[in-house]
Amino acid sequence: MTCVSELALELVVNSTADLPAKDPFGCCCDTGRKLADGQVECTLRAAIQISNSHPGKDIIYFDVPSTDPNYTLAGAIIAPL
């Protein structure tokens, strides 16, 4: 997560898991788990929770590694509810 200004957050989703943020009112997208490479896990659900609790506009990027169980050659698959 990078703060681009006082009003915007840049959140990077790096997992296709469906887990909430450890602290949905915090400033960091963190599910409380780590990826195999040691990075903090950020799911789409967690990123949306953080963004919704933060005033102003935020940016959500996707950088799901090819080692993710739901990664395919077409990209990552995030299953609908």
DRENRO-662938 format. One line per 8 residues: their letters; for each residue x, z, y of N, C-alpha, C. Coordinates in nm, 3 decimals, decimal comma. Example, Ala and Ser with C-alpha at 12.3 -4.5 7.8 and 13.67 -1.06 7.14 Angstrom:
DRENRO-662938
AS) 1,319:0,780:-0,569:1,230:0,780:-0,450:1,320:0,780:-0,330 ~ 1,285:0,708:-0,225:1,367:0,714:-0,106:1,290:0,787:0,003
***
This chain:
DRENRO-662938
MTCVSELA) 0,084:0,000:-0,116:0,000:0,000:0,000:0,089:0,000:0,123 ~ 0,056:-0,084:0,217:0,129:-0,093:0,342:0,031:-0,081:0,457 ~ 0,061:0,006:0,552:-0,024:0,014:0,671:0,020:-0,095:0,767 ~ -0,071:-0,189:0,799:-0,036:-0,298:0,890:-0,067:-0,261:1,034 ~ -0,149:-0,162:1,055:-0,176:-0,106:1,186:-0,253:0,023:1,164 ~ -0,289:0,088:1,273:-0,368:0,210:1,259:-0,506:0,180:1,204 ~ -0,550:0,055:1,215:-0,686:0,021:1,176:-0,698:-0,053:1,044 ~ -0,588:-0,098:0,986:-0,599:-0,180:0,865:-0,503:-0,133:0,757
LELVVNST) -0,549:-0,141:0,634:-0,465:-0,113:0,518:-0,449:-0,243:0,440 ~ -0,335:-0,261:0,377:-0,316:-0,369:0,280:-0,308:-0,303:0,144 ~ -0,403:-0,333:0,057:-0,409:-0,275:-0,076:-0,381:-0,385:-0,177 ~ -0,300:-0,355:-0,278:-0,263:-0,455:-0,377:-0,313:-0,411:-0,515 ~ -0,409:-0,485:-0,569:-0,463:-0,460:-0,702:-0,362:-0,513:-0,804 ~ -0,318:-0,426:-0,895:-0,218:-0,468:-0,993:-0,262:-0,438:-1,137 ~ -0,394:-0,417:-1,156:-0,445:-0,386:-1,289:-0,589:-0,435:-1,301 ~ -0,626:-0,482:-1,420:-0,765:-0,523:-1,444:-0,849:-0,409:-1,500
ADLPAKDP) -0,791:-0,292:-1,514:-0,867:-0,177:-1,563:-0,979:-0,145:-1,464 ~ -1,077:-0,066:-1,508:-1,190:-0,029:-1,424:-1,187:0,122:-1,403 ~ -1,090:0,166:-1,325:-1,073:0,309:-1,300:-1,087:0,338:-1,151 ~ -1,142:0,456:-1,116:-1,156:0,494:-0,976:-1,024:0,545:-0,919 ~ -1,023:0,558:-0,789:-0,907:0,616:-0,720:-0,898:0,765:-0,751 ~ -0,777:0,814:-0,766:-0,754:0,957:-0,788:-0,808:1,036:-0,669 ~ -0,786:0,984:-0,549:-0,837:1,045:-0,425:-0,907:0,935:-0,347 ~ -1,039:0,919:-0,365:-1,110:0,808:-0,300:-1,112:0,815:-0,147
FGCCCDTG) -1,070:0,927:-0,091:-1,067:0,939:0,055:-0,924:0,937:0,108 ~ -0,828:0,906:0,021:-0,688:0,901:0,060:-0,653:0,767:0,123 ~ -0,525:0,746:0,141:-0,480:0,621:0,203:-0,406:0,532:0,104 ~ -0,391:0,577:-0,021:-0,314:0,501:-0,119:-0,402:0,465:-0,237 ~ -0,390:0,344:-0,283:-0,465:0,299:-0,401:-0,390:0,347:-0,523 ~ -0,441:0,451:-0,586:-0,373:0,516:-0,698:-0,478:0,572:-0,793 ~ -0,477:0,525:-0,918:-0,572:0,576:-1,018:-0,521:0,702:-1,086 ~ -0,396:0,736:-1,062:-0,335:0,849:-1,131:-0,255:0,806:-1,253
RKLADGQV) -0,260:0,676:-1,283:-0,181:0,623:-1,395:-0,071:0,533:-1,342 ~ 0,027:0,507:-1,426:0,137:0,417:-1,389:0,137:0,298:-1,484 ~ 0,184:0,184:-1,433:0,202:0,065:-1,515:0,330:0,080:-1,596 ~ 0,350:-0,011:-1,689:0,468:-0,006:-1,775:0,598:-0,009:-1,696 ~ 0,596:-0,076:-1,580:0,717:-0,085:-1,498:0,733:0,032:-1,401 ~ 0,643:0,130:-1,410:0,654:0,249:-1,326:0,575:0,244:-1,196 ~ 0,516:0,129:-1,163:0,436:0,119:-1,041:0,308:0,201:-1,055 ~ 0,260:0,252:-0,944:0,131:0,321:-0,941:0,023:0,217:-0,968
ECTLRAAI) -0,073:0,250:-1,055:-0,180:0,157:-1,088:-0,285:0,154:-0,977 ~ -0,324:0,032:-0,939:-0,430:0,012:-0,840:-0,530:-0,087:-0,898 ~ -0,653:-0,041:-0,920:-0,758:-0,128:-0,972:-0,847:-0,177:-0,858 ~ -0,928:-0,277:-0,886:-1,021:-0,327:-0,784:-1,116:-0,216:-0,741 ~ -1,167:-0,139:-0,837:-1,258:-0,028:-0,803:-1,190:0,071:-0,708 ~ -1,067:0,109:-0,739:-0,993:0,204:-0,655:-0,967:0,146:-0,516 ~ -0,930:0,018:-0,510:-0,904:-0,045:-0,381:-1,030:-0,049:-0,295 ~ -1,143:-0,079:-0,355:-1,269:-0,081:-0,280:-1,305:0,060:-0,233
QISNSHPG) -1,285:0,160:-0,317:-1,313:0,298:-0,276:-1,228:0,337:-0,155 ~ -1,100:0,308:-0,160:-1,010:0,341:-0,049:-1,052:0,265:0,076 ~ -1,078:0,136:0,061:-1,118:0,055:0,174:-1,247:0,105:0,237 ~ -1,344:0,142:0,153:-1,472:0,191:0,205:-1,459:0,324:0,278 ~ -1,361:0,404:0,242:-1,345:0,534:0,307:-1,256:0,526:0,432 ~ -1,199:0,410:0,456:-1,107:0,391:0,568:-1,176:0,310:0,678 ~ -1,175:0,359:0,802:-1,242:0,284:0,909:-1,168:0,154:0,940 ~ -1,242:0,057:0,984:-1,182:-0,070:1,024:-1,170:-0,168:0,908
KDIIYFDV) -1,103:-0,277:0,937:-1,086:-0,383:0,838:-0,965:-0,354:0,751 ~ -0,976:-0,389:0,624:-0,866:-0,373:0,530:-0,849:-0,503:0,453 ~ -0,733:-0,520:0,393:-0,702:-0,640:0,318:-0,672:-0,600:0,174 ~ -0,737:-0,667:0,078:-0,712:-0,642:-0,064:-0,650:-0,767:-0,124 ~ -0,528:-0,752:-0,174:-0,456:-0,861:-0,242:-0,459:-0,835:-0,392 ~ -0,431:-0,939:-0,469:-0,421:-0,927:-0,614:-0,282:-0,970:-0,659 ~ -0,218:-0,884:-0,735:-0,087:-0,912:-0,793:-0,082:-0,850:-0,933 ~ -0,166:-0,903:-1,022:-0,178:-0,850:-1,157:-0,064:-0,910:-1,241
PSTDPNYT) 0,019:-0,825:-1,302:0,132:-0,877:-1,380:0,085:-0,944:-1,509 ~ 0,164:-1,037:-1,558:0,129:-1,109:-1,680:0,129:-1,019:-1,803 ~ 0,181:-0,898:-1,790:0,180:-0,802:-1,901:0,047:-0,727:-1,911 ~ -0,043:-0,744:-1,814:-0,175:-0,680:-1,818:-0,253:-0,735:-1,937 ~ -0,323:-0,649:-2,013:-0,395:-0,695:-2,132:-0,499:-0,803:-2,106 ~ -0,554:-0,810:-1,985:-0,656:-0,910:-1,954:-0,602:-1,029:-1,876 ~ -0,471:-1,040:-1,868:-0,410:-1,153:-1,798:-0,411:-1,275:-1,889 ~ -0,451:-1,390:-1,836:-0,446:-1,516:-1,909:-0,371:-1,617:-1,825
LAGAIIAP) -0,346:-1,735:-1,880:-0,279:-1,839:-1,802:-0,359:-1,880:-1,680 ~ -0,490:-1,857:-1,685:-0,576:-1,888:-1,571:-0,572:-1,777:-1,467 ~ -0,510:-1,665:-1,497:-0,505:-1,550:-1,407:-0,564:-1,429:-1,476 ~ -0,594:-1,330:-1,399:-0,649:-1,206:-1,455:-0,801:-1,214:-1,463 ~ -0,856:-1,153:-1,563:-1,002:-1,150:-1,580:-1,049:-1,007:-1,553 ~ -1,132:-0,993:-1,451:-1,193:-0,864:-1,423:-1,340:-0,879:-1,460 ~ -1,377:-0,810:-1,567:-1,512:-0,826:-1,623:-1,619:-0,775:-1,528 ~ -1,730:-0,849:-1,517:-1,842:-0,801:-1,434:-1,910:-0,684:-1,504
L) -1,978:-0,603:-1,424:-2,052:-0,490:-1,481:-2,179:-0,537:-1,547
***
